[in-house]
Every structure is written in C-alpha cells, then in structure tokens.
Amino acid sequence: MSYRINTFLRISAIICASLYKLAVPAQAQSIFNPLENLGGSVVTAPSCTGAIASSYCGVVGANGHLLLNHIINFSFPGYVDLGGIVIGTPSCTQFGILNETTLQVLCGVIGTDGAVWTVRFDGLNSSGFFRVGGVGVSNPACTGLAGSTKAICAVIGTNNHLFASSTLDGVNWTAFDDLDLGGTLIFNPTCMDLGDMRGFCGAVTTDGELRLRSYEATVSGSVTWEDTYIISFPPITLQTLGNARLVSGGISIRNPTRITADPSCGLGVAAAVICGVRGSDNALYLSTFTGTFSPFHFEGGVLAGAPSCAWAVCAVRGTDSQLYVIQFLGNGTTVPFAQVPGTNLSGDPSCTLHPNEALTLLMLCGVRSTDSTLWVTIAHE
C-alpha cells in the first residue's frame, strides 16, 4: 500500500472517531431499533446506501423492476419504480451530495443480456438505465467515490476474473479492466470507498481466500489499480511428540477453513477497514486493515449466509432466520452478537451509514422478510 494511502487511513480513523460517536451498550443488547416493515413485493435481498440524513434501499420487485425506497431520517416515503428487467441483486451506492439532506444514488444491475447496467436517481428524477457492458456471472459491486460523481462497478466475468469499470459522470464509463487478482473467483465481489478517491475491490477464490486490489482515482476521473492483497486464515500449528518429549516449535499446516459466502468490506472505527466473511464452520471471521490486512480471526456466531459489514458493525442472518449484529469498538473490545427483533429473514442483510442531522453515527440495515417485504432497522443513539 502506498505511503499516501497508509497516511490517509490513519488520519481518517482519527477524524471519524472525533466526528462521530457510536452508542456503546453496557451489555450485549442491540444498538438497533426493532425492524420496521416498508412493504412492497420484493424478490431479492436489498442493497442499502446512505450519507447525511438520507438513505436508499434498492430491491427487485416481483415485476422484475428495480425499486428504491428513500429513507429520510426516520421516515419512509415509499417506493420509486425505476423500471428495467433485473437479473439478480442490485448494488446501490451514494453518488454525490445534492444538498445538506439529499444524496444521489447509483445502482448497478445485471440485465437480461448479462451486461452491467446502471441507473441514477436524485430523489425526484431517474436518469434511465445506461448499458455499461461486459458479461457478468455475478451480481455487480458498485461504489461511489465520496464527494464526487465518480463511481466504480466491478463484476466477475465469464472467465472467472474480476473486471471493473469507472465513470466520471455516471454516463460515460470506461471499458472493463481485468484486475488480474489471480485464482478462480466465485460468489459476488465487494467494492468499498475509503474517501479521498481511494478504496478496494475484490472477490473470493476457489481456494477460499479473499483477494483485494486497491485503487486511486484522479480528479479527471481516471482510476489506477495498485496493490493486491490476499487475506487468508492463519495457519494451524501442530505440536508433535517425539521420544517422549514435546518437540518445540510445532508444525505449521494450512488452515482448512475456507470462505463460503460473499465477502463484505467497509469502514471501521479504530481500524480503517474491516472485511467480514463466513467460514466453512459457518462462523463470522474478520480481517482488519491498518496499513496491511490481518489474517481472518474468529468472531463466532452461526451464519446462514453472507455478512454485511459497515462502520465497525457486522449484521448477519442466523440459522433461525433472525437478524443479529456484532459491534467492534474502537478500544479493541467486541460487543457480542445481539438479536434485532422484527421478522424472519429471507436472504442476507445490507447495512450502511445513516447519520442523523446532528452527525451522530447511526447505522441502517435492510432485510428481505420471508413474507417478501422490505424491512429496515436504524440504530438508536
């Protein structure tokens, strides 16, 4: 990782800790309010994104259209039908701030032709769908670059490589670049924005590792792909007995644990980046980044799908189809999994930053219920 990115991450962690506060429960009780039913008839898990005091959750409706629910503070005005015929789950991201309370949103989807398509919405008007191109065998992963109308969308192609395209204005997209991560990629990719035109995109290999590449964008909109990181599980050390005595040092063998669902990377509080995955034992594992990524470490739980991690919170669907959240505090401690009551889940959650007008750090998580409606929960202060 370049010196500039490393320095930026240290500074951003200090700034975030000073600008935002995260409620710290005394016990393992949820920092989230009970889930609320936003209705609709949805066939996919949501993709939620937010900034300032406004968020969006994008879902695919029973008619195959992309639907957006605009969440303003704690009110839920309802759905906007953006049309299209969408295959798979959308990926929605903030895309430039219009004013103090409103953000634009950009969603990437796979169309019936297998290509990536994007659409923008400013709270009132839709841009209509724009064909970016490529042929994806995964859902796309899109991230806006904070404070700009720049964005990146990544997708796994038919050769099982990760490809990425970027835009300066949401209309003109670059040709897809092969990020050359190595290995054969599976599941759906992840992309995240660090701010200051930097971030990561990556995916899981058939070897059960998470591979990420960092990027840096310029004001003109060009994107440079930089370092590659491979995050794996730490090796296991076996101690053997020989001649009736313990052989010191032990023998190191490869850890049999593998990633078994989509990865999720997001900003942390003390650590600038956290990446959460489900292991082959169905537990949550976490890697943190403070200049380099740590090996995955065990966080527990029994997951029924992929986690969603953002701002030092990971939300998961348990094997009982309930929503659980685990919180990682800036002092190195962890608040254990706590259940968020409200509904039975069908599919994985999607969490995002949702500050209120006082800039208190709140989180919003959206889920699809077993009754095919969208539910959301917002953390309380």
C-alpha positions in Angstrom: 0.0 0.0 0.0 1.4 3.4 -0.9 2.5 5.8 1.8 -0.2 8.3 0.8 -3.0 5.7 1.4 -1.5 4.5 4.6 -1.2 8.1 5.9 -4.7 8.8 4.8 -6.1 5.8 6.6 -4.5 6.8 9.9 -5.8 10.4 9.6 -9.3 9.2 8.5 -9.6 7.0 11.5 -8.8 9.9 13.9 -11.3 12.2 12.1 -14.1 9.6 12.1 -13.6 8.9 15.8 -13.8 12.7 16.5 -16.8 13.5 14.3 -19.0 10.6 15.1 -20.0 8.7 18.2 -21.3 5.2 18.3 -23.6 4.1 21.2 -21.8 1.6 23.4 -24.3 -0.7 25.1 -23.3 -1.9 28.6 -24.4 -5.4 27.8 -24.9 -7.4 24.6 -28.2 -5.8 23.7 -28.9 -4.5 20.2 -28.0 -0.9 19.3 -30.7 -1.2 16.7 -34.4 -0.4 17.0 -36.8 -3.3 16.0 -37.2 -3.9 12.3 -40.0 -1.9 10.6 -42.0 -3.2 7.6 -41.7 -1.0 4.5 -43.9 -3.2 2.5 -43.6 -3.9 -1.2 -43.4 -7.3 -3.0 -39.7 -7.9 -3.4 -37.8 -10.9 -4.8 -34.2 -10.1 -3.8 -32.3 -9.0 -0.7 -31.8 -5.2 -0.6 -28.8 -3.1 -1.3 -28.8 -0.1 1.0 -26.6 3.1 0.8 -26.7 6.3 2.7 -25.0 9.6 3.7 -26.0 12.8 5.5 -29.6 12.1 6.9 -30.8 10.2 3.9 -30.6 6.6 2.7 -31.9 4.4 -0.1 -32.5 0.6 -0.2 -32.8 -0.9 -3.7 -34.6 -4.2 -4.3 -36.0 -6.0 -7.3 -39.8 -6.2 -7.3 -42.0 -9.1 -8.3 -42.3 -7.4 -11.8 -38.5 -7.6 -12.3 -38.2 -3.8 -11.9 -35.6 -2.0 -9.7 -37.4 -0.4 -6.8 -35.9 2.2 -4.5 -37.2 3.1 -1.0 -35.9 6.6 0.0 -35.4 6.8 3.8 -35.2 10.3 5.2 -34.2 10.5 8.8 -36.7 8.1 10.3 -39.5 8.4 7.7 -40.2 6.0 4.8 -41.9 7.8 1.9 -42.4 4.7 -0.1 -41.1 3.1 -3.3 -40.0 4.6 -6.6 -40.2 2.2 -9.6 -37.1 2.7 -11.8 -38.1 0.1 -14.3 -35.8 -2.3 -16.1 -35.7 -6.1 -16.0 -33.1 -7.0 -13.5 -31.3 -10.3 -13.1 -30.0 -11.0 -9.6 -29.5 -8.5 -6.7 -28.7 -4.8 -7.4 -25.7 -2.9 -5.9 -26.6 0.7 -4.9 -24.2 3.4 -3.8 -24.2 7.1 -2.9 -23.3 9.2 -5.9 -22.7 12.8 -5.0 -24.4 15.0 -2.5 -27.1 17.4 -3.8 -27.6 19.4 -0.6 -27.4 19.1 3.1 -30.1 16.4 3.4 -30.2 14.7 -0.1 -27.9 12.4 -1.9 -28.0 10.9 -5.4 -27.9 7.2 -5.7 -26.5 5.0 -8.4 -27.5 1.3 -8.8 -25.7 -1.3 -10.9 -27.6 -4.4 -12.0 -27.3 -7.3 -14.5 -29.7 -7.1 -17.4 -31.3 -9.9 -19.3 -28.4 -9.6 -21.8 -25.9 -10.5 -19.0 -24.3 -7.0 -19.2 -23.9 -4.4 -16.4 -26.4 -1.6 -16.5 -26.6 1.5 -14.2 -29.3 4.0 -13.3 -29.1 7.2 -11.2 -31.8 8.8 -9.1 -31.7 12.2 -7.4 -34.8 12.0 -5.2 -37.1 13.2 -7.9 -35.9 12.1 -11.3 -34.3 9.0 -12.8 -31.6 9.0 -15.5 -32.9 5.8 -17.1 -30.8 2.8 -17.5 -27.4 3.0 -19.2 -25.6 0.0 -20.6 -22.0 -0.2 -19.2 -21.3 -3.5 -20.9 -19.4 -6.6 -20.1 -20.9 -10.0 -19.3 -21.2 -10.9 -15.7 -21.6 -14.2 -14.0 -22.0 -12.5 -10.6 -24.0 -9.6 -9.2 -22.1 -6.3 -9.7 -20.5 -4.5 -6.8 -20.6 -0.7 -7.2 -19.2 2.1 -5.0 -19.4 5.8 -5.4 -16.3 7.9 -4.6 -17.3 10.2 -1.8 -17.8 13.9 -2.6 -17.9 13.3 -6.3 -20.0 12.0 -9.2 -17.4 9.3 -9.8 -18.1 5.6 -9.3 -16.7 2.1 -9.9 -18.6 -1.1 -10.7 -16.9 -4.5 -10.6 -18.3 -7.8 -11.8 -16.9 -11.4 -12.2 -16.7 -12.2 -15.9 -17.2 -15.4 -17.7 -13.5 -16.3 -17.3 -14.0 -16.0 -13.5 -11.7 -12.9 -13.4 -12.8 -9.6 -11.7 -13.4 -6.7 -14.1 -14.0 -3.1 -13.2 -15.3 0.0 -15.0 -15.3 3.6 -13.7 -17.2 6.7 -14.6 -16.7 10.4 -14.1 -20.3 11.5 -14.6 -22.5 8.3 -14.4 -23.0 8.3 -18.2 -19.6 7.7 -19.7 -18.0 4.5 -18.4 -14.5 3.1 -19.2 -14.0 -0.3 -20.8 -13.8 -3.0 -18.2 -10.3 -3.7 -16.9 -9.2 -7.2 -15.8 -8.0 -6.6 -12.2 -5.8 -9.7 -12.5 -6.3 -10.9 -9.0 -5.2 -14.4 -9.8 -7.0 -17.6 -8.9 -10.6 -18.6 -10.0 -13.2 -16.2 -8.4 -16.5 -17.3 -7.0 -19.5 -15.7 -5.2 -20.2 -12.0 -5.6 -17.5 -9.3 -5.4 -17.1 -6.4 -2.9 -16.1 -2.8 -3.5 -15.7 -0.1 -1.0 -14.8 3.6 -0.9 -12.3 4.9 1.7 -12.8 8.6 0.8 -10.2 10.8 -0.9 -10.7 8.9 -4.2 -9.3 5.6 -2.8 -10.7 2.2 -1.9 -10.7 -1.6 -2.6 -12.4 -4.1 -4.9 -12.0 -7.8 -4.7 -13.6 -11.3 -4.6 -13.1 -14.8 -3.1 -11.1 -17.5 -4.9 -11.9 -21.2 -5.1 -9.0 -21.7 -2.6 -11.2 -19.9 0.0 -9.1 -16.6 0.1 -10.2 -13.0 -0.3 -8.2 -11.1 -2.8 -8.4 -7.3 -3.0 -6.8 -4.6 -5.2 -6.6 -1.0 -4.0 -7.4 1.8 -6.4 -6.7 5.6 -6.5 -8.8 7.9 -8.7 -7.8 11.3 -10.0 -9.9 14.5 -10.3 -10.2 13.9 -14.0 -11.8 10.5 -13.3 -9.1 8.1 -14.3 -8.6 5.1 -11.9 -5.2 3.5 -11.2 -5.2 0.0 -9.8 -2.4 -0.5 -7.3 -1.5 -3.2 -4.8 -3.0 -6.7 -4.5 -3.8 -8.1 -1.0 -4.5 -11.8 -0.2 -6.4 -12.4 3.0 -6.5 -15.9 4.3 -7.0 -17.8 7.5 -3.9 -18.2 9.8 -2.0 -21.5 9.6 -2.6 -24.1 12.3 0.4 -25.2 14.4 0.5 -28.8 15.4 2.7 -29.9 18.2 4.1 -33.4 17.9 5.5 -35.8 20.4 8.9 -37.5 19.8 11.0 -39.6 22.1 8.6 -38.9 25.0 9.2 -35.2 24.8 7.4 -32.2 23.2 9.1 -31.0 20.1 9.2 -27.3 20.4 8.1 -25.0 17.6 5.4 -27.4 16.2 4.5 -28.0 12.6 2.6 -25.4 10.6 -0.1 -26.6 8.2 -2.6 -24.8 6.1 -5.8 -23.9 7.9 -8.7 -26.0 6.5 -11.2 -23.1 7.0 -12.5 -21.5 3.8 -14.8 -18.6 2.8 -18.2 -19.9 1.9 -20.2 -16.8 1.0 -19.9 -13.3 -0.4 -17.3 -11.1 1.4 -18.2 -7.7 2.8 -15.7 -4.9 3.4 -16.5 -1.5 4.9 -15.0 1.3 7.0 -14.3 0.6 10.6 -13.8 2.9 13.6 -10.3 2.2 15.0 -9.3 0.0 12.0 -9.8 1.9 8.8 -11.2 -1.1 7.0 -13.0 -4.3 8.2 -13.7 -7.3 5.9 -16.1 -9.9 7.2 -16.7 -13.4 5.7 -18.5 -16.6 6.6 -16.1 -19.5 7.2 -16.7 -23.2 6.4 -17.7 -23.7 10.0 -20.5 -21.1 9.5 -18.9 -18.6 11.9 -18.1 -15.0 11.2 -14.4 -14.1 10.6 -12.9 -10.7 10.4 -9.9 -9.1 8.9 -8.8 -5.5 9.8 -6.7 -3.1 7.8 -4.3 -0.5 9.3 -1.7 -0.4 6.5 -2.0 -4.1 5.8 -4.7 -6.7 6.2 -4.6 -9.1 9.2 -5.4 -12.8 8.7 -9.0 -13.6 9.4 -9.8 -14.0 13.1 -12.7 -15.9 14.6 -15.7 -13.8 15.8 -18.2 -16.6 16.4 -21.9 -16.9 15.6 -23.6 -19.4 13.3 -24.4 -17.7 10.0 -26.9 -18.8 7.4 -25.4 -16.5 4.7 -23.1 -13.6 4.0 -22.4 -10.8 6.5 -22.8 -7.1 5.8 -20.1 -5.0 7.5 -20.0 -1.2 7.7 -18.7 1.2 10.3 -17.5 -1.5 12.8 -20.8 -3.3 12.7 -21.4 -6.6 11.0 -25.0 -7.8 10.5 -25.8 -11.5 9.8 -28.7 -13.8 9.2 -28.7 -16.6 11.8 -29.8 -20.2 11.2 -33.0 -19.3 13.0 -33.7 -16.7 10.2 -33.3 -13.8 12.7 -31.1 -10.7 12.2 -28.1 -10.4 14.5 -25.5 -7.6 14.8 -22.0 -7.7 16.3 -20.2 -4.4 17.2 -16.4 -3.8 17.2 -15.4 -0.9 19.4 -12.5 1.5 19.0 -10.8 0.3 22.2 -10.3 -3.2 20.8 -13.3 -4.8 22.5 -16.2 -6.5 20.9 -19.9 -6.4 21.8 -21.2 -9.9 21.2 -24.0 -10.8 18.7 -27.4 -9.3 19.7 -30.7 -10.1 18.0 -32.7 -7.4 16.3 -36.4 -8.3 16.6 -39.0 -7.9 14.0 -39.3 -10.5 11.3 -37.8 -13.7 9.8 -35.2 -13.1 7.1 -35.1 -14.4 3.6 -31.6 -13.6 2.3 -28.7 -11.6 3.5 -28.9 -8.1 5.2 -27.4 -4.9 3.8 -26.1 -2.2 6.2 -25.0 1.4 5.6 -24.1 4.6 7.3 -27.1 6.7 8.1 -26.2 9.7 10.2 -28.9 12.0 11.6 -28.8 15.8 11.2 -26.6 16.1 14.3 -24.0 13.8 12.6 -24.3 11.2 15.2 -23.1 8.0 13.7 -26.2 5.8 13.1 -26.5 2.6 11.1 -29.3 1.4 8.9 -29.7 -2.3 7.9 -32.3 -3.5 5.4 -33.5 -7.1 5.0 -36.0 -9.1 3.0 -38.6 -10.9 5.1 -39.9 -14.3 4.4 -43.2 -12.6 3.5 -41.3 -10.9 0.6 -41.5 -7.4 2.0 -38.6 -5.0 2.8 -37.9 -4.3 6.5 -35.3 -1.8 7.9 -33.8 -1.0 11.3 -31.9 2.1 12.3 -29.6 2.2 15.3 -30.7 4.4 18.2 -28.5 7.0 19.9 
